[in-house]
Amino acid sequence: MKETPGSPLARRPRRRFSPAQIHDYLSAFERGSLTAAAFAREHDLVYSVLLRWLQRRGRIPQRRGRPPKLREVALGSLLGAGRWAAEVVRPDGLTVRVAHDAPAAWLDLLLGGPC
């Protein structure tokens, strides 16, 4: 397959950055509120290069936004069950498949009911 300038296979030439340029980019990133991916897009940087610079500086970007809420659930005998009686999809996207023999109390716990 032949590479053309607009094709996804075309590689851009490797850019070189001086230490001063890297410092300026990292300072701008740390002052701003963009994620690393958004900052890289906005400044036409390769995302992995920006992450490498941040790693070398000892500043791995933390995930911005709310952390996911996780709840530990004892699966017990459900691990081997392959027959589903229902599938529940919550508005936030969480999908729960319920086995035919799942206790109602377990389902209530899983979906965020009283503990």
PyMOL commands that place a pseudoatom at each C-alpha (Angstrom):
pseudoatom trace, name=CA, resn=MET, resi=1, chain=A, elem=C, hetatm=0, pos=[0.000, 0.000, 0.000]
pseudoatom trace, name=CA, resn=LYS, resi=2, chain=A, elem=C, hetatm=0, pos=[1.392, 3.376, -0.986]
pseudoatom trace, name=CA, resn=GLU, resi=3, chain=A, elem=C, hetatm=0, pos=[1.600, 6.106, 1.609]
pseudoatom trace, name=CA, resn=THR, resi=4, chain=A, elem=C, hetatm=0, pos=[0.119, 9.462, 0.732]
pseudoatom trace, name=CA, resn=PRO, resi=5, chain=A, elem=C, hetatm=0, pos=[0.462, 12.627, 2.818]
pseudoatom trace, name=CA, resn=GLY, resi=6, chain=A, elem=C, hetatm=0, pos=[-3.153, 12.503, 4.047]
pseudoatom trace, name=CA, resn=SER, resi=7, chain=A, elem=C, hetatm=0, pos=[-3.295, 8.768, 4.721]
pseudoatom trace, name=CA, resn=PRO, resi=8, chain=A, elem=C, hetatm=0, pos=[-3.212, 7.293, 8.219]
pseudoatom trace, name=CA, resn=LEU, resi=9, chain=A, elem=C, hetatm=0, pos=[-0.089, 5.350, 7.219]
pseudoatom trace, name=CA, resn=ALA, resi=10, chain=A, elem=C, hetatm=0, pos=[1.916, 8.491, 6.492]
pseudoatom trace, name=CA, resn=ARG, resi=11, chain=A, elem=C, hetatm=0, pos=[4.391, 9.296, 9.238]
pseudoatom trace, name=CA, resn=ARG, resi=12, chain=A, elem=C, hetatm=0, pos=[5.268, 12.826, 10.096]
pseudoatom trace, name=CA, resn=PRO, resi=13, chain=A, elem=C, hetatm=0, pos=[8.944, 13.630, 10.275]
pseudoatom trace, name=CA, resn=ARG, resi=14, chain=A, elem=C, hetatm=0, pos=[10.503, 13.426, 13.727]
pseudoatom trace, name=CA, resn=ARG, resi=15, chain=A, elem=C, hetatm=0, pos=[10.604, 16.791, 15.402]
pseudoatom trace, name=CA, resn=ARG, resi=16, chain=A, elem=C, hetatm=0, pos=[13.400, 17.786, 17.745]
pseudoatom trace, name=CA, resn=PHE, resi=17, chain=A, elem=C, hetatm=0, pos=[12.834, 20.031, 20.733]
pseudoatom trace, name=CA, resn=SER, resi=18, chain=A, elem=C, hetatm=0, pos=[15.400, 21.977, 22.701]
pseudoatom trace, name=CA, resn=PRO, resi=19, chain=A, elem=C, hetatm=0, pos=[15.420, 21.690, 26.493]
pseudoatom trace, name=CA, resn=ALA, resi=20, chain=A, elem=C, hetatm=0, pos=[13.995, 25.235, 26.645]
pseudoatom trace, name=CA, resn=GLN, resi=21, chain=A, elem=C, hetatm=0, pos=[11.089, 24.289, 24.356]
pseudoatom trace, name=CA, resn=ILE, resi=22, chain=A, elem=C, hetatm=0, pos=[10.344, 21.193, 26.427]
pseudoatom trace, name=CA, resn=HIS, resi=23, chain=A, elem=C, hetatm=0, pos=[10.401, 23.288, 29.594]
pseudoatom trace, name=CA, resn=ASP, resi=24, chain=A, elem=C, hetatm=0, pos=[7.977, 25.793, 28.028]
pseudoatom trace, name=CA, resn=TYR, resi=25, chain=A, elem=C, hetatm=0, pos=[5.549, 23.061, 26.941]
pseudoatom trace, name=CA, resn=LEU, resi=26, chain=A, elem=C, hetatm=0, pos=[5.629, 21.363, 30.351]
pseudoatom trace, name=CA, resn=SER, resi=27, chain=A, elem=C, hetatm=0, pos=[5.151, 24.642, 32.186]
pseudoatom trace, name=CA, resn=ALA, resi=28, chain=A, elem=C, hetatm=0, pos=[2.166, 25.491, 29.975]
pseudoatom trace, name=CA, resn=PHE, resi=29, chain=A, elem=C, hetatm=0, pos=[0.683, 22.032, 30.550]
pseudoatom trace, name=CA, resn=GLU, resi=30, chain=A, elem=C, hetatm=0, pos=[1.045, 22.277, 34.328]
pseudoatom trace, name=CA, resn=ARG, resi=31, chain=A, elem=C, hetatm=0, pos=[-0.517, 25.765, 34.417]
pseudoatom trace, name=CA, resn=GLY, resi=32, chain=A, elem=C, hetatm=0, pos=[-3.496, 24.686, 32.339]
pseudoatom trace, name=CA, resn=SER, resi=33, chain=A, elem=C, hetatm=0, pos=[-6.459, 22.463, 33.004]
pseudoatom trace, name=CA, resn=LEU, resi=34, chain=A, elem=C, hetatm=0, pos=[-6.352, 20.277, 29.884]
pseudoatom trace, name=CA, resn=THR, resi=35, chain=A, elem=C, hetatm=0, pos=[-5.714, 16.562, 29.982]
pseudoatom trace, name=CA, resn=ALA, resi=36, chain=A, elem=C, hetatm=0, pos=[-2.395, 15.415, 28.550]
pseudoatom trace, name=CA, resn=ALA, resi=37, chain=A, elem=C, hetatm=0, pos=[-4.153, 14.093, 25.432]
pseudoatom trace, name=CA, resn=ALA, resi=38, chain=A, elem=C, hetatm=0, pos=[-6.035, 17.348, 24.842]
pseudoatom trace, name=CA, resn=PHE, resi=39, chain=A, elem=C, hetatm=0, pos=[-2.895, 19.425, 25.449]
pseudoatom trace, name=CA, resn=ALA, resi=40, chain=A, elem=C, hetatm=0, pos=[-0.920, 17.299, 22.975]
pseudoatom trace, name=CA, resn=ARG, resi=41, chain=A, elem=C, hetatm=0, pos=[-3.623, 17.718, 20.310]
pseudoatom trace, name=CA, resn=GLU, resi=42, chain=A, elem=C, hetatm=0, pos=[-3.899, 21.456, 20.893]
pseudoatom trace, name=CA, resn=HIS, resi=43, chain=A, elem=C, hetatm=0, pos=[-0.129, 21.961, 20.609]
pseudoatom trace, name=CA, resn=ASP, resi=44, chain=A, elem=C, hetatm=0, pos=[0.423, 19.447, 17.780]
pseudoatom trace, name=CA, resn=LEU, resi=45, chain=A, elem=C, hetatm=0, pos=[2.567, 17.207, 19.977]
pseudoatom trace, name=CA, resn=VAL, resi=46, chain=A, elem=C, hetatm=0, pos=[2.754, 13.440, 19.948]
pseudoatom trace, name=CA, resn=TYR, resi=47, chain=A, elem=C, hetatm=0, pos=[0.940, 12.286, 23.092]
pseudoatom trace, name=CA, resn=SER, resi=48, chain=A, elem=C, hetatm=0, pos=[3.533, 9.638, 23.993]
pseudoatom trace, name=CA, resn=VAL, resi=49, chain=A, elem=C, hetatm=0, pos=[6.321, 12.206, 23.695]
pseudoatom trace, name=CA, resn=LEU, resi=50, chain=A, elem=C, hetatm=0, pos=[4.527, 14.550, 26.109]
pseudoatom trace, name=CA, resn=LEU, resi=51, chain=A, elem=C, hetatm=0, pos=[4.066, 11.660, 28.561]
pseudoatom trace, name=CA, resn=ARG, resi=52, chain=A, elem=C, hetatm=0, pos=[7.759, 10.767, 28.289]
pseudoatom trace, name=CA, resn=TRP, resi=53, chain=A, elem=C, hetatm=0, pos=[8.745, 14.377, 29.085]
pseudoatom trace, name=CA, resn=LEU, resi=54, chain=A, elem=C, hetatm=0, pos=[6.427, 14.353, 32.091]
pseudoatom trace, name=CA, resn=GLN, resi=55, chain=A, elem=C, hetatm=0, pos=[7.863, 11.025, 33.267]
pseudoatom trace, name=CA, resn=ARG, resi=56, chain=A, elem=C, hetatm=0, pos=[11.410, 12.321, 33.031]
pseudoatom trace, name=CA, resn=ARG, resi=57, chain=A, elem=C, hetatm=0, pos=[10.396, 15.319, 35.112]
pseudoatom trace, name=CA, resn=GLY, resi=58, chain=A, elem=C, hetatm=0, pos=[8.756, 12.986, 37.618]
pseudoatom trace, name=CA, resn=ARG, resi=59, chain=A, elem=C, hetatm=0, pos=[5.291, 14.386, 36.982]
pseudoatom trace, name=CA, resn=ILE, resi=60, chain=A, elem=C, hetatm=0, pos=[2.957, 11.774, 35.645]
pseudoatom trace, name=CA, resn=PRO, resi=61, chain=A, elem=C, hetatm=0, pos=[-0.392, 13.456, 34.958]
pseudoatom trace, name=CA, resn=GLN, resi=62, chain=A, elem=C, hetatm=0, pos=[-3.156, 12.339, 37.256]
pseudoatom trace, name=CA, resn=ARG, resi=63, chain=A, elem=C, hetatm=0, pos=[-6.467, 11.421, 35.765]
pseudoatom trace, name=CA, resn=ARG, resi=64, chain=A, elem=C, hetatm=0, pos=[-8.716, 14.443, 35.925]
pseudoatom trace, name=CA, resn=GLY, resi=65, chain=A, elem=C, hetatm=0, pos=[-12.358, 14.115, 36.779]
pseudoatom trace, name=CA, resn=ARG, resi=66, chain=A, elem=C, hetatm=0, pos=[-14.193, 11.896, 39.206]
pseudoatom trace, name=CA, resn=PRO, resi=67, chain=A, elem=C, hetatm=0, pos=[-12.683, 8.510, 39.990]
pseudoatom trace, name=CA, resn=PRO, resi=68, chain=A, elem=C, hetatm=0, pos=[-14.927, 5.550, 39.236]
pseudoatom trace, name=CA, resn=LYS, resi=69, chain=A, elem=C, hetatm=0, pos=[-16.967, 4.226, 42.136]
pseudoatom trace, name=CA, resn=LEU, resi=70, chain=A, elem=C, hetatm=0, pos=[-16.259, 0.562, 42.708]
pseudoatom trace, name=CA, resn=ARG, resi=71, chain=A, elem=C, hetatm=0, pos=[-17.988, -1.826, 45.040]
pseudoatom trace, name=CA, resn=GLU, resi=72, chain=A, elem=C, hetatm=0, pos=[-16.650, -5.218, 46.102]
pseudoatom trace, name=CA, resn=VAL, resi=73, chain=A, elem=C, hetatm=0, pos=[-19.151, -7.982, 45.489]
pseudoatom trace, name=CA, resn=ALA, resi=74, chain=A, elem=C, hetatm=0, pos=[-18.731, -11.612, 46.500]
pseudoatom trace, name=CA, resn=LEU, resi=75, chain=A, elem=C, hetatm=0, pos=[-19.504, -13.648, 43.391]
pseudoatom trace, name=CA, resn=GLY, resi=76, chain=A, elem=C, hetatm=0, pos=[-19.687, -17.027, 45.076]
pseudoatom trace, name=CA, resn=SER, resi=77, chain=A, elem=C, hetatm=0, pos=[-21.313, -19.610, 42.840]
pseudoatom trace, name=CA, resn=LEU, resi=78, chain=A, elem=C, hetatm=0, pos=[-22.105, -17.102, 40.083]
pseudoatom trace, name=CA, resn=LEU, resi=79, chain=A, elem=C, hetatm=0, pos=[-18.657, -17.444, 38.496]
pseudoatom trace, name=CA, resn=GLY, resi=80, chain=A, elem=C, hetatm=0, pos=[-19.559, -20.722, 36.889]
pseudoatom trace, name=CA, resn=ALA, resi=81, chain=A, elem=C, hetatm=0, pos=[-23.075, -19.743, 35.847]
pseudoatom trace, name=CA, resn=GLY, resi=82, chain=A, elem=C, hetatm=0, pos=[-23.464, -19.205, 32.136]
pseudoatom trace, name=CA, resn=ARG, resi=83, chain=A, elem=C, hetatm=0, pos=[-27.219, -18.825, 31.834]
pseudoatom trace, name=CA, resn=TRP, resi=84, chain=A, elem=C, hetatm=0, pos=[-28.426, -15.245, 32.152]
pseudoatom trace, name=CA, resn=ALA, resi=85, chain=A, elem=C, hetatm=0, pos=[-31.950, -14.441, 33.250]
pseudoatom trace, name=CA, resn=ALA, resi=86, chain=A, elem=C, hetatm=0, pos=[-31.689, -10.685, 32.754]
pseudoatom trace, name=CA, resn=GLU, resi=87, chain=A, elem=C, hetatm=0, pos=[-29.385, -7.882, 31.767]
pseudoatom trace, name=CA, resn=VAL, resi=88, chain=A, elem=C, hetatm=0, pos=[-29.676, -4.509, 33.513]
pseudoatom trace, name=CA, resn=VAL, resi=89, chain=A, elem=C, hetatm=0, pos=[-28.117, -1.375, 32.012]
pseudoatom trace, name=CA, resn=ARG, resi=90, chain=A, elem=C, hetatm=0, pos=[-28.008, 1.640, 34.316]
pseudoatom trace, name=CA, resn=PRO, resi=91, chain=A, elem=C, hetatm=0, pos=[-28.178, 5.219, 32.945]
pseudoatom trace, name=CA, resn=ASP, resi=92, chain=A, elem=C, hetatm=0, pos=[-24.474, 5.657, 33.772]
pseudoatom trace, name=CA, resn=GLY, resi=93, chain=A, elem=C, hetatm=0, pos=[-23.604, 2.744, 31.447]
pseudoatom trace, name=CA, resn=LEU, resi=94, chain=A, elem=C, hetatm=0, pos=[-22.984, 0.031, 34.026]
pseudoatom trace, name=CA, resn=THR, resi=95, chain=A, elem=C, hetatm=0, pos=[-24.190, -3.299, 32.640]
pseudoatom trace, name=CA, resn=VAL, resi=96, chain=A, elem=C, hetatm=0, pos=[-25.094, -6.154, 34.962]
pseudoatom trace, name=CA, resn=ARG, resi=97, chain=A, elem=C, hetatm=0, pos=[-25.990, -9.612, 33.737]
pseudoatom trace, name=CA, resn=VAL, resi=98, chain=A, elem=C, hetatm=0, pos=[-27.990, -11.596, 36.242]
pseudoatom trace, name=CA, resn=ALA, resi=99, chain=A, elem=C, hetatm=0, pos=[-27.892, -15.380, 36.410]
pseudoatom trace, name=CA, resn=HIS, resi=100, chain=A, elem=C, hetatm=0, pos=[-31.128, -17.268, 36.764]
pseudoatom trace, name=CA, resn=ASP, resi=101, chain=A, elem=C, hetatm=0, pos=[-30.288, -18.281, 40.335]
pseudoatom trace, name=CA, resn=ALA, resi=102, chain=A, elem=C, hetatm=0, pos=[-28.916, -14.935, 41.607]
pseudoatom trace, name=CA, resn=PRO, resi=103, chain=A, elem=C, hetatm=0, pos=[-30.312, -13.986, 45.023]
pseudoatom trace, name=CA, resn=ALA, resi=104, chain=A, elem=C, hetatm=0, pos=[-32.348, -10.774, 45.003]
pseudoatom trace, name=CA, resn=ALA, resi=105, chain=A, elem=C, hetatm=0, pos=[-30.311, -9.385, 47.931]
pseudoatom trace, name=CA, resn=TRP, resi=106, chain=A, elem=C, hetatm=0, pos=[-27.110, -9.822, 45.924]
pseudoatom trace, name=CA, resn=LEU, resi=107, chain=A, elem=C, hetatm=0, pos=[-28.595, -7.961, 42.966]
pseudoatom trace, name=CA, resn=ASP, resi=108, chain=A, elem=C, hetatm=0, pos=[-29.721, -5.104, 45.247]
pseudoatom trace, name=CA, resn=LEU, resi=109, chain=A, elem=C, hetatm=0, pos=[-26.172, -4.879, 46.674]
pseudoatom trace, name=CA, resn=LEU, resi=110, chain=A, elem=C, hetatm=0, pos=[-24.623, -4.899, 43.222]
pseudoatom trace, name=CA, resn=LEU, resi=111, chain=A, elem=C, hetatm=0, pos=[-26.844, -2.128, 41.909]
pseudoatom trace, name=CA, resn=GLY, resi=112, chain=A, elem=C, hetatm=0, pos=[-26.069, 0.152, 44.823]
pseudoatom trace, name=CA, resn=GLY, resi=113, chain=A, elem=C, hetatm=0, pos=[-28.868, -0.591, 47.229]
pseudoatom trace, name=CA, resn=PRO, resi=114, chain=A, elem=C, hetatm=0, pos=[-28.510, -0.480, 51.005]
pseudoatom trace, name=CA, resn=CYS, resi=115, chain=A, elem=C, hetatm=0, pos=[-25.529, -2.329, 52.442]
for i in range(1, 115): cmd.bond("trace and resi %d" % i, "trace and resi %d" % (i + 1))
show_as sticks, trace
zoom trace
